């Protein structure tokens, strides 16, 4: 399946339907992209047909995984944790298909995103809950024995105890770990950088700038990540659209070398292998930035916008994973809300970016919006949304693993972009009612609100288009507008590839090592887990 939306300076769209059929649309459209995408047709455009094409939503899910021996499969739609399972306690058993849990460390929960390096995992912190438990800040977990991971130390510098949100990242080439402080949705000022040559015992490299409370840096953050060479740490502010490049050539002296406003909203990103292009998430789509002058360390760097693509099939675009297929640059781009799932973009021509494929589960389809809302009520802000993914190698990837929030960890065969299919999943046991014990869980902390508020776009659209009748979604769970019950977990982190194991964390269950079973995955000799930043 191939869709196409290319957007020059105002923006014009062309896209195709099924298979190799392509439709060229020559209209000029100006866009304002915020929490909702507003599209206005330019003079002379055949607006109705063009906008209808632009507003198309994927209505086909990837084929289900065929579950082999030892599986404990889902009982309903692909990706769903049905209301009946939540109410009966069945969801406390979890669901698995061609996977099993090897070991893990729950602690007080797994915050939002975590990261791994060699035989270690670094569990993100969620402020202020991380200050309330026994272990504060970022937990360093040694998984040399995958069946019995142990905590070796806690990182408690300001950036680490201040809530790492989606900023805790590793650069493998330089063996660096870094994060910024994000107390609540937005943060900034503090970044701590560590040498993880001995992964179980990180060594702080910048005791002064960015770590000393009296020496903050001038930046805002919500999300962050490294350039591939590890010399630049990029911090994105989310609301306000501020993007900052922090020089880490000398990690003992981080300093801002470029900063700019990229739009009215940004989120995560991916960086091209050469470090020259940054694929920055917008409210619903991406903007391509030429960051080569930052990469070269020009005296007065300029960062122009060189391409963009927007959509209404999903919202709050999360991040992008740069890969190539037969040498052609592509991105796996993830939407955090609105049931947009994951899109495979052809970015070989940034003036004419193409959507080559969409990856959705059955629970994400508009025709299943009623089931989605019935089961997700009482589960708090997020429902069945994709969040962070990892490809098993950057060139000709064979598999993609994603944290899919309440749908758990999902694994896809992506060798053929025209025939992507699911091969495995692991949705960990729900820790129903254990809210107060999970002080470092973003899910537990957010569950003061019970309604799946971030499904507003997909649910509203399904209702307007006749795919959902809100009256049919009323169950005994509908009254749980406050105090969600943790009847499913939230899996935000990228499941990182370690051979035929996935190392990841979920908000409630914390760090986990999940084994792929039943010969569903062959480890390529050049496996290199790739997150994108």
N, C-alpha and C positions, 0 to 999 in steps of 0.2 A: 504494500500500500504506500502511495506516495502523495504527499500534500505539498503545496508550494505557496509560500508567502514571502515575497521579496519586497523590501521596503527601502527606497531611497529617501532623500532628505525630508520631504513631507511624508508620505509613504505610499507606494503602489503595491498592489498585491497580485500575484498570480499563483494558482495552485491547481492541483490535479485531483482526480477521483481515484477509483480503484485501479490496481495493477499499474500498467504503464501509461494509462490514459492521462493526458495533461491538458489543462485548460489555462490559457494565458489571459490574464485580466489586466487591462492597461489603464485602469483608473488611477487617479492621484487622490490620496486620502490623507488627511492630517489627523494625528492621534494625540490624545491626552491620556496617558496611562497612569492611573493611581490605583487605589484599592479596587475600582471598577474601571474597565476599559471603555472609553467613549470614542466612537468613530464618527467622523463627519466627512461626507463625500465632497470632493473638490468639484468646482464648476465643470460641467460637461461630462461628468462621469455617469456611467450607467449604474447608479448607486445601488438599486435594489438587488440586482444579480450579484454585484461585486461584494456587497456587505453580507449577503446570504452565504456566499462561499466562505468568506472570512469567519463567519460565526459558526461554521460547522463544528460539531462535537463528535469525537470518536464513539461509536456505538458497538464496537466489536472488541471482545477481550482476547487475550492470548490463550492458546489452548491450555487446558489444565494439565498439571503434572500427573503422570501415571504412578501411583504410589505402590512401592514394592513391600516386601516382607518387613515387619517391624514398625510399620507406619501407624500413626494414630490420626487419621485424616479428618479434615473439616467435615462438619455435619450439614452444612448448607451451601450457599453460594460461595464461589471461589473468593477467598479473602474475608469472608464474613465471620463474625463471632455472634451467632444468633441470640436474640433476646431470650429465647428459651434456655440456651446454654448458660447465659449469664445468670438467669434467675434460679436455675436448678443447681448451679455449682459445677456443671460440666466444664465450663471454661477454665476452672482451676486445674484441670488435667493438661491443658494446652493442646496443641495440634501439631502433628509432624508428618512430613511426607518425604521419604528417602533421606531422613536426617535423624541424628540423635545428639543429645547433650553429652559432651565429654567432661566438662568441669566448668567452674565459674566462681566468681566472688560477688555476692550481693551487696554486702555492706549496708549502707543506708540508701542505696539506689544509685542509678547510673546517669543522673542529670539529663543533659540533652545529647551532645555528641562527645565521644571519646576517640582515642586513636591508639595505634599499636606500632611497635618497632621491635624487630627480632623476637625475643621470647618474652617481651613485656607489653603490658597494656597500661594506658594512662586514663583513668576514669575522670571525666569532666566534673566540675562543681556547679551547683545551682544555689545561688545566693537568695535569701539568707539561710536556707535550710541546711546548707553544708556546715554552718557554724554550730548547729544544734546537736549534731551526733557525736559519736566517739571519735570519728576520723574526720578532720577538717581539711578543706582544700582538695587538691587533686591527689588521688590515690595511685601510687605506683604499684602495679601488680606484676609479680614475677610468675610466669606460667611455664617455666622450664619443665615442670611436671604438669602437663595440661589437665590431669585429673585432680590436681590439688594446687591451684594457684594461691599464692600468698602475697600479702601486702608487705613491701619492703620499707616504704617510707611514705610520707605525705609532703606535698609541696604547698607551702603556706605563705609564699610571697603575695603581695597585694593583688596581682593579676590572677593568682590561683585561688585565693579565698574569696575574691570579689565576684565569682561566677564566670565561668569560661564560655558559657552559651555555645556558639558554634565557631569558636576561635581556636580551640586546642588542636594543633596540627604538628606533624612531624615532617622534616625534610630528610630523606634517607641519605642523599648524597653527602650532606655535611653532618649528618647525625645530630640534628638540632631539634629541640622541642620548644614550642612557643605558644603563648596564649595572651589574650588581653582581658581586662576586667570588664564584665558586662553585668552589673548588678540586677538590672531589670529591663529587658528588651534592648536598651541602649546603654553604652558605657564609653570608656576611653581613658586616656591619660596614662594607663599602666600596661606595660608589656614585660613579661619575664621570659628570658631565653636561657635554655639549658643545653649543655653538652650531654648527650646520651650515649657516648661511646661505651660506657658501662650502663646498659639500659635500665638495670634495676636500681641504680643509684645516680640519678641526674645531678649534674653539677651546675649551679647557677653561674652564668657568664656575665650578667650585667647588674651587679649590686648597686650601681648608681642610677643612670638615666632609665626611667621606666619602671624601676623597682623601688628605689628609695622614695618613700612617701612625699618627700620634699622636692623630688625631681621628676614630676610627671611630664609626659610629652603631649604636644598639642594635636590630638587626633580624637575621632569618635569611632566607635566600633559596635558591631552586632555580630559580625562574621569576619573571619580572617583566614589567611593562608599564604603559603610560600610560593614564590616563583620556582620553577624547576631547579635552577642552580642554587637555590637557598640564599641568595644574596639580598633578596627583597621579601619583606613581609607586607602583604596588602591587607588593609583594614577597611571594611565597608560598614557604613553607619546605619543602613536601613532607612528609616525615615529621614528626610532631608537630603538624601542622595550624595553624601560626602564619601569620597574615596581617598585613601591615604597610602602612599608608598613609604615604608620605613626601611631604611638602609641597614642591613645586617652583615655587610661585608666584614666589619669588625663587630662581632656580636656583643662585645663588652661595651660598645658605645652606639646603641641604636639611636637613629635620628631621622626625622622626617625630611625627605628629599623632594616630594611632590604631593600636592593635595589639590583637589578640585571637586566641584559639584557636577555630578553626572546626570542629574535629572531630579525628579521629585521623590523618587524612591529607588533604592537598590537593595540587594540582598547578597547572596553568595555569588560564586563565580568559578570559572575554570581558567587556567592559563595554558597557552599553547606550549609545546615542548621547547621551543626556542626562546620562550619568555617574552616574545614580541607582541602577542595578542592576548587581550584579556576579555573573556566572555562574561559580561556582567549581567546578573539577573535583574530584570525590571519587575514591575508588579505582575505582569503576565507576558513574559517573553524575555528576550535578551538584547543587550546592546554590545556591539563589538568595538573595543577600544584599541587603538594602536598605541602600545606602551613601549615601543622600541627605544624611544629617547630616554626613558627611565632605565630600561635594561642596559643601554650603552653608557648611562651616567652622563648624559649631556649636561652642560652647565645650566641651561634654561630649558628643561624638558617640556615638550608639548604633548598632550594626550588627546588627539582628535577621535571623534566618533566616525567609524568607517563602515558600519553596517548595523542593521537591527531587524528584528522580527518580533511581532507581537501576535497574540491569539486571545481568544476568549474561552478556550477549552482548558480550564485550569487557571489558577491565580496564585500570587505570592511565589513566583518561580524561585527555587531554592539554590541550585548550583548546577554546574555542567562538568562532565567528565570528557576531556578531549581524547579521542581515539582516531585511528585511521583504518579504513577498509581498502586494501590494495593500494595504499599510498594516498588515498583521498581523505582529507581531513573531515571528521565528523565529531559530533557531540552527543552524548547522552545527557539530556537536560530534564530536570526534575521539577515538577510543580508541587508545592507544599499544601495547597488547598484547592478546593473546587473540583476534585476528582479528575484532574488533568493527567495524572500518571506520569510516565516518562516518555519523552519524545526523542527520536533519533534524528538529528539535524545534519544535513550536508552543508558544511560551511566552506567548501572549496572556493565559492564565489560569494564574498560577503555582501555584494550588491544584490544577490538573488539567492538567499538562504532557503533551502528546501527542507521540508519535514518528510523524511523517508519512511518513518514508521512511528506508530504509537503503541506504547505498552500499557495496557490497563487490565485490571482484574474484573471479574464479573460484578463485584460489589461496587465498582466505580462507574458502571454504565448508567446512563440516564433512565433507561427502562427499569432499573433496579433501585431507583432513588427511594421508593417507599421502604424497601427492605433495609436499605442503608440507614435511614433515619430511625426506623423502629428499633433496630438493634443497638445503635450508637447512643441513644438517649441515656442519660445518666452516666456516660463515660467521660465527660468533660469536653474541653474545647475542640480537640481534634477527633476525627473519626478514622476512616480508611484511606489515608493519604500516603503517597510516596514522600520520601524526605531526603535521604542521602544514599548514594549508590557507589559501588566500586566495580570497575572492570578488572578482569583477571590478567590483562596485559594491554598496553597502549596500542599495539599494532595488531590488526586482525584479532580482536578479542573473541574468545570462545564462550565466555559466560559473564553475566552481570548479576551482582547480588545487591539487593536494596533493603534498607529499613523502610517498612511500609506502615509505620505507626501501628494502629490497632490490628492490622493484618499480619504483623510480625515480620520475619525475615523471608524475603522471596528471592528465588534464584531462577535465572532465565538462561536458556541456550540462545546466544546471539550470533552464532557463526554466520548465519544467513540472515541479513537484515530484512529480507522479504518473508521469512518464516520463523520469527521469534516465538519461542514457546517456553512455558514454565516447566522446570524439571524438579524442583524441590521447594520446600518451605519449612520453617520452624517458627511457630507462634508460641512463645513461652507460657507457662502456667500463669493464669491470673492470680494476683495476690489480693483477692477481694477483701475489703474491709481493713487492710493493714496500713491505711493512710498515715497514721501518726508515727509508725515505725520507720517510714521511708522518707526521712527528712531531706535527703539529697535527690529525690525523685521529682523531676519537673511535672510528671503526671500527678503525683500525690499532692504537690503544692498547688497545682492549677485546679485541682478537683473541688475547690470551694465552689466552682461553677460546674454544673452538671450537664448543661446542654452543649451539643456539638456545634458551637457558634461558627467555627471556621468552615463549615459545610454550607454556609449561607448561599454562595454563588451557585453551586450545582443544584442544591435543593430548590432555590427560587426559580432557577431556569427550568428545571424539570416540571415544576408546578405550572409555570406559565405556558409551557409547551404541551401540557396534557399528559406528561409521563408520570405524574405523581399527584395524588389527592391527599392533602395533609390530614384529612379526616381518617384516612386508612392507616395512618402511622401512630395513632393513639393506642398506647398500651399502658400497663401498670407502671412502666418505666418513665412515662411521660411526665410524671410529677417530680422527677428528680432534677429539678432545675438548679438546685444547689447540692453540694456535697456528693460528687461523683463517687462511685463505689469500687473503682479499680477492677471491674469485672473483665477487663482485658488489659494488657500492658501497652505501653507506647514504645515503639522501636524507631528511634530517630537516627542512630549512628550508622555510618557506612559499615557493612560487614566486610572486613578486609580479608584478603585471600592469604592463607598460609597452607600451601599444598591443597589437600582436599578438605581442609578445615576453614571455617569462617570465624574470625575473632571479632567480637562486636560487644555492644552493650545496649540494654533497653532500660527505660527510665526506672522501672520497678525492680526487675530482676538483676540489674547491674551487669557486670562483665560476664560474658559467656563464650565458651568455645563449642561450636556446633560442627559436627562431622557430617559430610555428605556420604550417603550410603548407596548401595545397590547399583554401582557402576554407572551412575547418571552423569558423572563428570570425570574426564581424563585430564590430569594436570599437564599443561604444556611445559616443555623444557624451559621456556623463557618466561614463565609466569612472573608477573610484576604487578602486584596490586596497585591499581590506579584510581585515585579519588578526584584528582583534578587541581588541587591547590594545597 
